[in-house]
Amino acid sequence: MRHAKDYIIFPLDVASEDEARRYVELLADHVGLFKVGLELFIRCGVQVVQLINSAGPAGVFLDLKLHDIPVTVFRAMAGVVDFGIQFATVHCGETPKMLEAAVAGSRGKVGILGVTVLTSVCAEDIRTAGYRSDFYTDLSALVLKRAQMAQTAGCAGVVCSGLEAVKIKEHLGSEFVTVTPGIRPLWAAGKKDDQQRIATPAGAVENGSDYLVIGRPIRDAADPRRAAQRVADEIEAVI
């Protein structure tokens, strides 16, 4: 049985291993996964993954959003599987062959997540990028199309907003994992940042989100552990 804290992914969006260690030590027993993204991985490399794995029960979500020719993605993912992580990301991009290469490179040892549409992206961004009108008038249609492509390629799930998780579950089944960034708890929902398509923890879980990426509301709190517990309490109310 999953506990409320298991839904929480805390992003280590910090600039040094010392900062990362501080949050890992604070939150290892209060979140399900730590997300390691580009900034921290470029600065610290695989040793930050090792730090997390040795700190406690929380796992690692390696969010490098690979996007390259299929053979390069295959080789990169073949190296990632030795890190001892739970999930890794690859952009859905232009071709399912890139997703298939990531899945093949993982050898079943890492759950591959396709990144559908970044939660910082809005309809106007899609329009100016030259997409068809049916995709920028309904972003969820583009997200669902990319999610279907990811599932066909063998991915474990996708990264999507909490507004789109329910449609993905309806069309692709409950076992297809949905990881949701852009989460803002009720007590932090009024604060402005670069996320466009946001949801509350309770709302996202009710819509079918399996994991919630929650950074600023926990990281910027005076007591990050207490903030993580408040998020877990919101989730607990609906599971």
Secondary structure as GFF3:
##gff-version 3
##sequence-region A 1 239
A	DSSP	three_ten_helix	4	7	.	.	.	ID=ss1
A	DSSP	beta_strand	8	11	.	.	.	ID=ss2
A	DSSP	alpha_helix	17	27	.	.	.	ID=ss3
A	DSSP	beta_strand	33	37	.	.	.	ID=ss4
A	DSSP	alpha_helix	38	44	.	.	.	ID=ss5
A	DSSP	alpha_helix	47	55	.	.	.	ID=ss6
A	DSSP	beta_strand	59	66	.	.	.	ID=ss7
A	DSSP	alpha_helix	70	80	.	.	.	ID=ss8
A	DSSP	three_ten_helix	81	83	.	.	.	ID=ss9
A	DSSP	beta_strand	87	91	.	.	.	ID=ss10
A	DSSP	alpha_helix	96	106	.	.	.	ID=ss11
A	DSSP	beta_strand	111	115	.	.	.	ID=ss12
A	DSSP	alpha_helix	123	128	.	.	.	ID=ss13
A	DSSP	alpha_helix	133	136	.	.	.	ID=ss14
A	DSSP	alpha_helix	139	153	.	.	.	ID=ss15
A	DSSP	beta_strand	157	159	.	.	.	ID=ss16
A	DSSP	alpha_helix	165	172	.	.	.	ID=ss17
A	DSSP	beta_strand	177	180	.	.	.	ID=ss18
A	DSSP	three_ten_helix	186	188	.	.	.	ID=ss19
A	DSSP	alpha_helix	201	206	.	.	.	ID=ss20
A	DSSP	beta_strand	211	213	.	.	.	ID=ss21
A	DSSP	alpha_helix	216	219	.	.	.	ID=ss22
A	DSSP	alpha_helix	224	236	.	.	.	ID=ss23
###
